Amino acid sequence: MTSHSLRIEHDLIGELEVPASALFGVQTQRALNLYPLNGEKPLSAYPELLRGLLQVKKVAARTNMLTGELEPELGQAIVDAIDLLLEQSPPEYFPVHAFHGGGGISSNMNVNEVIANLANLNAFGKPLGTYAPIHPNGHVNLNNSTSDTLSTACHLAVMSQWQALEAALGHLAETLDAQALRWQQVLKISRTCLQDAVEISFADMFGGYSSLVKRNCRRLKADVDALYAVNLGGNIIGRRGDCSEAFFERCIAQLNRLMASERFVHSDNLFDSSQNHDKLIRVSAGLDQLSRALLKIAKDFRLMASGPQTGFGEISLPAVQPGSSAMPGKVNPTIAEYLVQCCMQTCGRCYSVQMTHDHGELDYTPWQSIVINNLLDSMSCLESGISAFTQHCLHGVEPNIERNAANVNSLIPTVMRLKKARGYSYASRIYKETGGDLELIRQHLDE
C-alpha cells in the first residue's frame, strides 16, 4: 500500500499503519499481523457470535445512557452504528482470527473499533481513526470488558444456533415416527452381538431411534436453557465495582428488553463465571453424546442396506449418486456416510472444547474462543448432516419385504416360537436332537 492508502494509529505498544479505509483500528491491525489465518476462520465467519457481541455492546450503550454515564448524543450514535452492523456486517470489517491469545480481546477490540469509527463517521462526520468524540475503549467498552462481553455473546450465539439444530432434530424425529407408522406391519429380525435374535416390527426399530433422538434433544435443550444465566457486568474477573453499580443493576433488564425475553439473569457467582465456562462445555458434551447416537443410527442403516445381494439387504436406501467410478451399477450409502462423517467431526471438535476446562488457570480461563468456535462449528455441521440424512435418505427408506419375511422365519425366531409354545427345556432339547435343522424344528412346532 502507498502512504496515501494508510493511516497511522497508536496504542499501548506504539504506532502502526492501518489501511486508510478500514473501519477497524490499530488493535485489530496488530492482531492481523500477529495471528495469520492460514486457512482458519476469521471472526466474520461466525455471524452468530458477531451478532452476540454487537447485541452486548448495544445493551451496554443503552444501559450507560440510562444511568447517565454516557451522553445521549454519543450513546445514540453508538446504538445507530450497531443497528447498521446488525443489518449488514461486511466480512472485511471483522477480519481478526477467530481465536487468538489474550482471551478474546482482539475480537472485542475489533468490534469496539468498528462501532466507534462508524459512529464517529456517520453521526459526527469525523475521519476514520480519530476516535473522537467516541472512543472504542472509553465509550463503546464502557462498563463492559472482554471477559463478560465475550462470555455473554457466546451464550447468545449458542442459543441462536440451537434453533436450527433443534428444528433439524425435530424433523428427524418426526420422519422416524412417520416411517414407523408407514411400515408398522412389516416384521424384521433383530440381532444381538450381530447374531440372529427375535423378530420385531419396523415400528419397533424406528420408534427406538426416534426415542433416542428426542431424549438427546431434550437434554441439549435443558443445557442451552441454562445459558440464560450470564455474567454481564462481572467485568474482568467477576469483581463487583469494575463496572458501576448502576450499570450492574440495570444491564440484565436491558438485555431482556433487547432479546424480547424475561429469562436472562445474572450468574449466581461471577467469579465462577470468570474461572470456568462449564455451562458451554456441558452443551458440547451433549453434542458429543448426540453425535455418537446419530453415528450409531447412520451405521445401522448402512449395515441393514448392505448388499444388494451378499449383505443384509433388509432395507433399500434412495439412490442419490453413482457409487463407483469403476463398477457399473454400484450405489453406496453416501448420505448415511455423510452423517457419520459429520458426527465424527463434531466429536473431535467437542473434545477440543472439553480440553479447555482442564487448562484454565487461577481467576480467568482464556480459552473461550476455542469453546465457542468449536461449538458453533459442531452445531452447524450436525445440522447439515441431520438435514441431509432426513431428506435424502431416511424419507425414502423402504424395507425389503421378501428378505425380511425369510429372515423372521429363519432358525432362531422359529426356535423362540417353539420355546414360547413348549418351554425352554423342550425347545433346547429339540434344537440339540435335530442339530439345528430348521425343517425338523418346524415339524415339532406344527405338532
C-alpha positions as CSV (number, residue, x, y, z in Angstrom):
1,M,0.0,0.0,0.0
2,T,1.1,3.6,-0.6
3,S,1.3,6.1,2.2
4,H,-1.9,7.7,0.9
5,S,-3.8,4.5,1.4
6,L,-2.6,4.1,5.0
7,R,-3.2,6.0,8.3
8,I,-1.2,6.0,11.5
9,E,-2.8,4.9,14.8
10,H,-1.4,4.5,18.2
11,D,-2.0,2.0,21.1
12,L,-0.1,0.9,24.2
13,I,2.6,-0.8,22.2
14,G,3.2,2.1,19.8
15,E,2.2,3.4,16.4
16,L,1.1,1.2,13.5
17,E,-0.1,1.6,9.9
18,V,-3.7,0.8,9.3
19,P,-5.5,0.8,5.9
20,A,-6.9,4.3,5.4
21,S,-10.4,3.0,4.5
22,A,-10.6,0.3,7.2
23,L,-13.4,0.7,9.8
24,F,-11.2,-1.3,12.3
25,G,-8.3,0.3,14.0
26,V,-4.8,-0.3,15.5
27,Q,-5.6,-3.1,17.9
28,T,-7.3,-5.1,15.1
29,Q,-4.4,-4.4,12.7
30,R,-1.9,-5.6,15.3
31,A,-3.9,-8.8,15.8
32,L,-3.9,-9.3,12.0
33,N,-0.2,-9.0,12.0
34,L,0.3,-11.4,14.9
35,Y,-2.3,-14.1,14.1
36,P,-2.3,-15.1,10.4
37,L,-5.4,-17.1,9.3
38,N,-3.6,-19.7,7.2
39,G,-6.8,-21.3,6.3
40,E,-8.5,-20.9,9.6
41,K,-11.7,-18.8,10.1
42,P,-12.0,-15.1,10.9
43,L,-14.5,-13.6,13.4
44,S,-16.7,-12.7,10.4
45,A,-17.2,-16.4,9.7
46,Y,-19.2,-16.8,12.9
47,P,-22.2,-14.5,12.4
48,E,-24.0,-15.8,15.4
49,L,-21.0,-14.8,17.7
50,L,-20.5,-11.5,15.9
51,R,-24.2,-10.7,16.3
52,G,-24.0,-11.6,20.0
53,L,-21.0,-9.3,20.5
54,L,-22.9,-6.5,18.8
55,Q,-26.0,-7.1,20.9
56,V,-24.0,-7.0,24.1
57,K,-22.5,-3.6,23.0
58,K,-26.0,-2.3,22.3
59,V,-27.2,-3.4,25.7
60,A,-24.1,-1.7,27.3
61,A,-24.8,1.6,25.4
62,R,-28.4,1.6,26.3
63,T,-27.7,0.9,30.0
64,N,-24.9,3.6,30.1
65,M,-27.4,6.1,28.7
66,L,-30.0,5.1,31.2
67,T,-27.6,5.5,34.1
68,G,-26.3,8.9,32.8
69,E,-22.8,7.6,32.3
70,L,-23.0,8.1,28.5
71,E,-24.2,11.3,27.0
72,P,-27.4,10.6,24.9
73,E,-25.9,12.0,21.7
74,L,-22.9,9.7,22.0
75,G,-24.9,6.7,23.1
76,Q,-27.4,7.1,20.3
77,A,-24.6,7.3,17.8
78,I,-23.2,4.0,19.1
79,V,-26.7,2.3,19.0
80,D,-27.3,3.6,15.5
81,A,-23.9,2.2,14.3
82,I,-24.6,-1.1,15.9
83,D,-28.0,-1.3,14.3
84,L,-26.4,-0.8,10.9
85,L,-23.9,-3.6,11.7
86,L,-26.7,-5.9,12.8
87,E,-28.4,-5.4,9.4
88,Q,-25.2,-6.0,7.5
89,S,-21.7,-6.8,8.6
90,P,-19.3,-7.0,5.6
91,P,-16.6,-9.6,6.3
92,E,-13.8,-7.1,5.8
93,Y,-14.9,-5.2,8.9
94,F,-14.2,-8.2,11.2
95,P,-11.1,-9.9,9.9
96,V,-9.3,-11.0,13.1
97,H,-8.5,-14.6,13.7
98,A,-11.5,-16.3,15.4
99,F,-9.2,-17.5,18.2
100,H,-6.1,-15.8,19.4
101,G,-4.1,-15.1,22.6
102,G,-5.5,-12.8,25.2
103,G,-8.8,-14.5,25.9
104,G,-10.7,-12.9,23.0
105,I,-9.5,-9.3,23.4
106,S,-8.8,-9.0,19.7
107,S,-12.4,-9.9,18.8
108,N,-13.7,-7.5,21.4
109,M,-11.5,-4.6,20.2
110,N,-12.3,-5.3,16.6
111,V,-15.9,-4.8,17.4
112,N,-15.2,-1.8,19.6
113,E,-13.1,-0.1,16.9
114,V,-15.6,-0.7,14.1
115,I,-18.5,0.6,16.2
116,A,-16.6,3.7,17.2
117,N,-15.3,4.5,13.7
118,L,-18.8,4.0,12.2
119,A,-20.5,6.1,14.9
120,N,-17.9,8.9,14.5
121,L,-18.2,8.9,10.7
122,N,-22.0,8.7,10.4
123,A,-23.1,10.9,13.4
124,F,-20.3,13.4,13.5
125,G,-18.6,13.3,10.1
126,K,-15.2,12.5,11.7
127,P,-12.4,10.8,9.7
128,L,-11.7,7.2,10.4
129,G,-9.2,6.6,13.2
130,T,-9.8,9.9,15.1
131,Y,-11.9,8.1,17.9
132,A,-13.5,11.4,18.9
133,P,-15.9,12.1,20.2
134,I,-16.5,8.4,20.6
135,H,-13.6,6.2,21.8
136,P,-13.6,2.4,21.4
137,N,-12.4,1.8,25.0
138,G,-13.8,4.9,26.8
139,H,-17.3,4.7,25.3
140,V,-18.1,1.5,23.4
141,N,-16.4,-0.6,26.1
142,L,-17.7,1.5,29.0
143,N,-18.8,-0.7,31.9
144,N,-18.1,-3.9,29.9
145,S,-14.9,-5.8,29.2
146,T,-13.7,-8.7,27.1
147,S,-14.4,-11.2,29.8
148,D,-18.1,-10.5,30.3
149,T,-18.8,-9.3,26.8
150,L,-17.4,-12.4,25.1
151,S,-18.9,-14.8,27.7
152,T,-22.4,-13.3,27.3
153,A,-22.1,-13.2,23.5
154,C,-21.1,-16.9,23.5
155,H,-24.3,-17.7,25.3
156,L,-26.4,-15.7,22.9
157,A,-24.6,-17.3,19.9
158,V,-25.2,-20.8,21.1
159,M,-28.8,-20.1,21.8
160,S,-29.3,-18.7,18.3
161,Q,-27.5,-21.5,16.6
162,W,-29.5,-24.1,18.7
163,Q,-32.7,-23.1,16.9
164,A,-31.6,-24.5,13.6
165,L,-30.2,-27.7,15.2
166,E,-33.3,-28.2,17.3
167,A,-35.5,-27.8,14.2
168,A,-33.4,-30.4,12.3
169,L,-33.6,-32.9,15.2
170,G,-37.4,-32.3,15.4
171,H,-37.8,-33.1,11.7
172,L,-35.6,-36.2,12.1
173,A,-37.7,-37.5,14.9
174,E,-41.0,-36.7,13.0
175,T,-39.7,-38.6,10.0
176,L,-38.6,-41.6,12.1
177,D,-42.1,-41.6,13.6
178,A,-43.7,-41.4,10.1
179,Q,-41.6,-44.3,8.9
180,A,-42.6,-46.3,12.0
181,L,-46.2,-45.8,11.2
182,R,-45.8,-46.5,7.5
183,W,-44.1,-49.8,8.0
184,Q,-45.6,-50.9,11.3
185,Q,-47.0,-54.2,9.8
186,V,-43.6,-55.3,8.4
187,L,-41.5,-57.6,10.6
188,K,-37.8,-57.9,10.6
189,I,-35.2,-59.9,12.5
190,S,-33.4,-58.3,15.4
191,R,-29.8,-59.0,16.2
192,T,-27.7,-59.2,19.4
193,C,-24.0,-59.3,19.1
194,L,-24.6,-59.3,15.3
195,Q,-26.2,-62.7,15.6
196,D,-29.8,-63.6,14.8
197,A,-32.4,-62.9,17.5
198,V,-36.1,-62.4,17.7
199,E,-38.5,-60.8,15.2
200,I,-39.6,-57.2,15.8
201,S,-41.5,-54.7,13.7
202,F,-40.1,-51.8,11.7
203,A,-42.2,-49.7,14.0
204,D,-40.2,-51.0,17.0
205,M,-36.9,-50.2,15.2
206,F,-37.8,-46.7,14.0
207,G,-39.5,-46.0,17.3
208,G,-36.4,-46.8,19.2
209,Y,-34.3,-44.4,17.1
210,S,-36.9,-41.7,17.5
211,S,-36.9,-42.1,21.3
212,L,-33.1,-41.8,21.3
213,V,-33.2,-38.6,19.2
214,K,-35.9,-37.0,21.3
215,R,-34.1,-37.8,24.6
216,N,-30.9,-36.2,23.3
217,C,-32.8,-33.2,22.1
218,R,-34.5,-32.7,25.5
219,R,-31.1,-32.9,27.3
220,L,-29.5,-30.4,24.9
221,K,-32.4,-28.0,25.2
222,A,-32.0,-28.1,29.0
223,D,-28.3,-27.3,28.7
224,V,-28.9,-24.5,26.3
225,D,-31.6,-23.0,28.6
226,A,-29.0,-22.9,31.4
227,L,-27.2,-20.3,29.3
228,Y,-29.8,-17.6,30.2
229,A,-27.6,-17.0,33.3
230,V,-24.9,-14.6,32.1
231,N,-22.1,-12.7,33.7
232,L,-22.7,-9.3,32.0
233,G,-21.4,-6.7,34.4
234,G,-19.0,-9.1,36.0
235,N,-16.0,-7.3,34.4
236,I,-12.5,-8.6,34.3
237,I,-12.7,-11.5,36.9
238,G,-16.2,-11.1,38.3
239,R,-15.3,-8.5,40.9
240,R,-18.1,-6.1,41.7
241,G,-17.1,-2.5,41.3
242,D,-15.2,-2.8,38.0
243,C,-18.3,-1.5,36.4
244,S,-20.7,0.9,38.1
245,E,-23.3,-0.5,40.5
246,A,-26.0,1.3,38.5
247,F,-24.9,-0.5,35.3
248,F,-24.8,-3.8,37.0
249,E,-28.3,-3.4,38.4
250,R,-29.8,-2.4,35.1
251,C,-27.9,-4.3,32.4
252,I,-29.9,-7.5,32.6
253,A,-33.2,-5.7,32.2
254,Q,-31.8,-4.1,29.1
255,L,-30.6,-7.5,27.8
256,N,-34.1,-9.0,28.3
257,R,-35.6,-6.0,26.5
258,L,-33.3,-6.3,23.5
259,M,-33.8,-10.1,23.3
260,A,-37.6,-9.8,23.9
261,S,-37.2,-12.2,26.8
262,E,-37.8,-12.3,30.5
263,R,-35.4,-15.2,31.2
264,F,-31.9,-13.7,31.4
265,V,-30.5,-13.4,34.9
266,H,-27.1,-12.8,36.4
267,S,-25.0,-15.9,37.1
268,D,-25.1,-17.0,40.7
269,N,-21.3,-16.4,41.2
270,L,-19.5,-14.0,38.9
271,F,-16.0,-15.3,40.0
272,D,-17.1,-18.8,39.0
273,S,-18.2,-17.4,35.6
274,S,-14.7,-15.9,35.1
275,Q,-12.9,-19.1,36.2
276,N,-15.0,-21.6,34.3
277,H,-17.2,-21.9,31.3
278,D,-18.6,-25.3,32.1
279,K,-22.1,-24.4,31.0
280,L,-20.9,-24.1,27.5
281,I,-18.8,-27.3,27.9
282,R,-21.9,-29.1,29.1
283,V,-23.5,-28.2,25.8
284,S,-20.5,-29.6,24.0
285,A,-20.8,-32.8,26.0
286,G,-24.4,-33.0,24.9
287,L,-23.4,-32.5,21.3
288,D,-20.8,-35.2,21.6
289,Q,-23.4,-37.6,23.0
290,L,-25.9,-36.7,20.3
291,S,-23.2,-37.3,17.7
292,R,-22.4,-40.7,18.9
293,A,-26.1,-41.6,19.0
294,L,-26.6,-40.4,15.4
295,L,-23.5,-42.1,14.3
296,K,-24.9,-45.4,15.6
297,I,-28.2,-44.9,13.8
298,A,-26.4,-44.0,10.5
299,K,-24.2,-47.0,10.7
300,D,-27.2,-49.2,11.4
301,F,-28.8,-48.0,8.2
302,R,-25.6,-48.5,6.3
303,L,-25.4,-52.1,7.6
304,M,-29.0,-53.0,7.1
305,A,-28.8,-51.7,3.5
306,S,-25.6,-53.7,2.7
307,G,-25.6,-55.8,-0.4
308,P,-27.6,-55.7,-2.5
309,Q,-27.1,-59.5,-2.9
310,T,-24.4,-60.5,-0.4
311,G,-25.2,-58.3,2.5
312,F,-28.1,-57.8,5.0
313,G,-30.3,-56.3,2.3
314,E,-33.1,-55.6,4.7
315,I,-33.7,-52.1,3.6
316,S,-33.3,-50.1,0.4
317,L,-31.9,-46.6,0.7
318,P,-32.6,-44.0,-2.0
319,A,-30.1,-44.0,-4.8
320,V,-28.8,-40.4,-4.9
321,Q,-25.5,-40.8,-6.8
322,P,-23.3,-43.4,-8.5
323,G,-21.2,-45.4,-6.0
324,S,-18.2,-46.2,-8.1
325,S,-16.1,-44.7,-10.8
326,A,-15.1,-48.3,-11.9
327,M,-18.0,-50.6,-11.1
328,P,-21.2,-50.0,-13.1
329,G,-24.4,-50.4,-11.2
330,K,-22.8,-49.8,-7.8
331,V,-24.7,-47.5,-5.4
332,N,-23.3,-46.6,-2.0
333,P,-25.0,-45.4,1.2
334,T,-23.3,-42.0,0.8
335,I,-25.9,-39.9,2.8
336,A,-25.6,-42.2,5.8
337,E,-21.8,-42.0,5.5
338,Y,-22.0,-38.2,5.3
339,L,-23.9,-38.2,8.6
340,V,-21.3,-40.5,10.1
341,Q,-18.5,-38.0,9.0
342,C,-20.4,-35.0,10.4
343,C,-20.7,-36.9,13.7
344,M,-17.0,-37.8,13.7
345,Q,-16.0,-34.2,13.0
346,T,-18.3,-33.0,15.8
347,C,-16.8,-35.4,18.3
348,G,-13.3,-34.1,17.5
349,R,-14.4,-30.5,18.0
350,C,-16.2,-31.3,21.2
351,Y,-13.0,-33.0,22.5
352,S,-11.2,-29.7,21.9
353,V,-13.9,-27.9,23.9
354,Q,-13.5,-30.4,26.8
355,M,-9.8,-29.8,26.9
356,T,-10.3,-26.1,27.7
357,H,-11.8,-27.0,31.1
358,D,-8.5,-28.7,32.0
359,H,-6.3,-25.7,31.1
360,G,-7.9,-22.8,32.8
361,E,-5.7,-21.2,35.5
362,L,-6.5,-19.2,38.6
363,D,-9.0,-16.4,38.1
364,Y,-9.7,-16.4,34.4
365,T,-9.8,-19.1,31.7
366,P,-8.7,-17.5,28.4
367,W,-9.8,-20.3,26.0
368,Q,-13.4,-19.3,25.4
369,S,-12.8,-18.6,21.7
370,I,-11.9,-22.3,21.2
371,V,-15.0,-23.2,23.0
372,I,-17.4,-21.0,21.0
373,N,-15.8,-21.6,17.6
374,N,-16.0,-25.4,18.0
375,L,-19.4,-25.3,19.5
376,L,-20.8,-23.2,16.6
377,D,-19.0,-25.4,14.0
378,S,-20.3,-28.5,15.6
379,M,-23.8,-27.4,15.7
380,S,-23.7,-26.2,12.1
381,C,-22.0,-29.5,11.0
382,L,-24.6,-31.6,12.8
383,E,-27.5,-29.6,11.4
384,S,-26.2,-30.2,7.9
385,G,-25.7,-33.9,8.4
386,I,-29.1,-34.4,10.1
387,S,-30.9,-32.4,7.4
388,A,-29.3,-34.3,4.5
389,F,-29.9,-37.7,6.2
390,T,-33.5,-36.9,6.8
391,Q,-34.3,-35.5,3.4
392,H,-32.1,-37.7,1.1
393,C,-32.0,-41.0,3.0
394,L,-34.5,-41.6,5.8
395,H,-37.5,-40.2,4.0
396,G,-37.1,-42.7,1.2
397,V,-36.1,-45.8,3.1
398,E,-38.1,-48.9,2.2
399,P,-37.9,-52.4,3.7
400,N,-37.1,-55.4,1.5
401,I,-40.4,-57.3,2.2
402,E,-39.2,-60.7,0.8
403,R,-35.9,-60.7,2.6
404,N,-37.4,-59.7,5.9
405,A,-40.1,-62.4,5.6
406,A,-37.4,-65.0,5.1
407,N,-35.4,-63.7,8.0
408,V,-38.2,-63.8,10.5
409,N,-38.9,-67.4,9.7
410,S,-35.3,-68.5,10.0
411,L,-33.8,-70.7,12.7
412,I,-33.6,-68.6,15.9
413,P,-37.0,-67.0,15.6
414,T,-38.5,-70.4,14.9
415,V,-36.8,-71.9,18.0
416,M,-38.1,-69.0,20.0
417,R,-41.6,-69.8,18.9
418,L,-41.1,-73.4,19.9
419,K,-39.9,-72.2,23.3
420,K,-42.9,-70.0,23.7
421,A,-45.2,-72.9,22.9
422,R,-43.4,-75.8,24.8
423,G,-40.9,-74.2,27.1
424,Y,-37.2,-73.5,27.2
425,S,-36.1,-77.1,28.0
426,Y,-38.2,-78.7,25.3
427,A,-37.0,-76.2,22.7
428,S,-33.4,-76.7,23.7
429,R,-33.7,-80.5,23.5
430,I,-35.2,-80.4,20.1
431,Y,-32.6,-78.0,18.8
432,K,-29.9,-80.4,20.1
433,E,-31.6,-83.5,18.7
434,T,-32.1,-82.0,15.3
435,G,-28.7,-80.4,15.1
436,G,-30.4,-77.1,14.3
437,D,-32.2,-78.4,11.2
438,L,-34.8,-75.8,10.6
439,E,-37.3,-78.0,8.8
440,L,-37.2,-80.7,11.6
441,I,-37.7,-78.0,14.2
442,R,-40.7,-76.6,12.3
443,Q,-42.3,-80.1,12.3
444,H,-42.1,-80.1,16.1
445,L,-43.6,-76.6,16.1
446,D,-46.5,-77.8,14.0
447,E,-47.3,-80.8,16.2
